[in-house]
């Protein structure tokens, strides 16, 4: 090691230099604390042996300045050399940034042991630093891969094609990638098809689980496939591709703007609500069917029909269980009842913002344990197609 010896007495420096030479170390020298600070900045030694009582700047002041200049990421061991080894002296030295104390006159045997101990600590810190750098590189690579995956994911689910005048979506991913999927498309007959998929798990892995359904969803929408047949084909696709034990809780809806009718199928999700302009709950559609991928049957049950008013605006609300189940710091969930209260008590155009604001207040800086998705579908008061 390259060891800096700091002492205002030349004889002491020469003696310790001899000890270091016998132990196979290279010695650097400084006459006082001020010079020691300069040598450390210039030479970056592996260890500092620091006398305490010196002119210009004492060892405690020099150690504090060296620590401040090096920062937390660059650690050089500092061992104080002093005849003052009382409890207060040792405490002051450690507080100033020292790592150990060595009694004067210096024993060659004890000095050798101290140096070996500091070499082990330095080697350990270097390993930890190397591991931290590698972890940081892996983290940066992972973030880049996630962003690339998100771009591909959004293109495959056609997020940009969701008709914003009808469908609004608010999300809070539990990690950097939300696994909940929302897709919407108009049929050739002017009907709006909507798919919401909430796969088991969360994040990228959960999102990939739902991808096979979204591509087929858009294809079936374009071909004007009947609603029940669409659900059956989506269910069969998920049964074909998902591993055993995996499934996708899903909601499919078809809004007929001319007929003022909503066909809806809820397979394993929380209830779908329809609220009027005043916030009154007009109707609710709980889960009746099985999630996609559970049973291989193409024949599905649980489709319900609802009509919506011709003059009074109504809006549909779908949400993932990650919203109502989100836990605060005390372990209390946000709850379905609070979600409905927030929606009902807020002006229609501000409902999504109000709910997300309430959720953020509930979490108080914490991340939700599961992906959070809230969807609003505006039902028109007059036909547009």
Secondary structure, DSSP 4 states (H G I P E B T S, - for coil): -EEEEE-S-HHHHHHHHHHHHHTT-EEEEESSHHHHHHHHHHH--SEEEEESS-SSS-HHHHHHHHHHHH-SS---EEEEEES--SHHHHHHHHHHT--EEEESSPPHHHHHHHHHHHHHHHHHHHHHHHHHHHHHHHHHHHHHHHHHHHHHHHHHHTGGGS-TTTEEEEEE-SSSS---EEEEEE-TTSEEEEEEEEESS-HHHHHHHHHHHHHHHHHHHHTT--HHHHHHHHHHHHHHHSPTT--EEEEEEEEETTTTEEEEEEESSPPEEEEETT--EEEEE---BPPBTSS--S-----EEEE--SSS-EEEEEE-HHHHT-B-TTS-B--HHHHHHHHHTS-GGGHHHHHHHHHHHHHTTPPPSS-EEEEEEEEPSS---
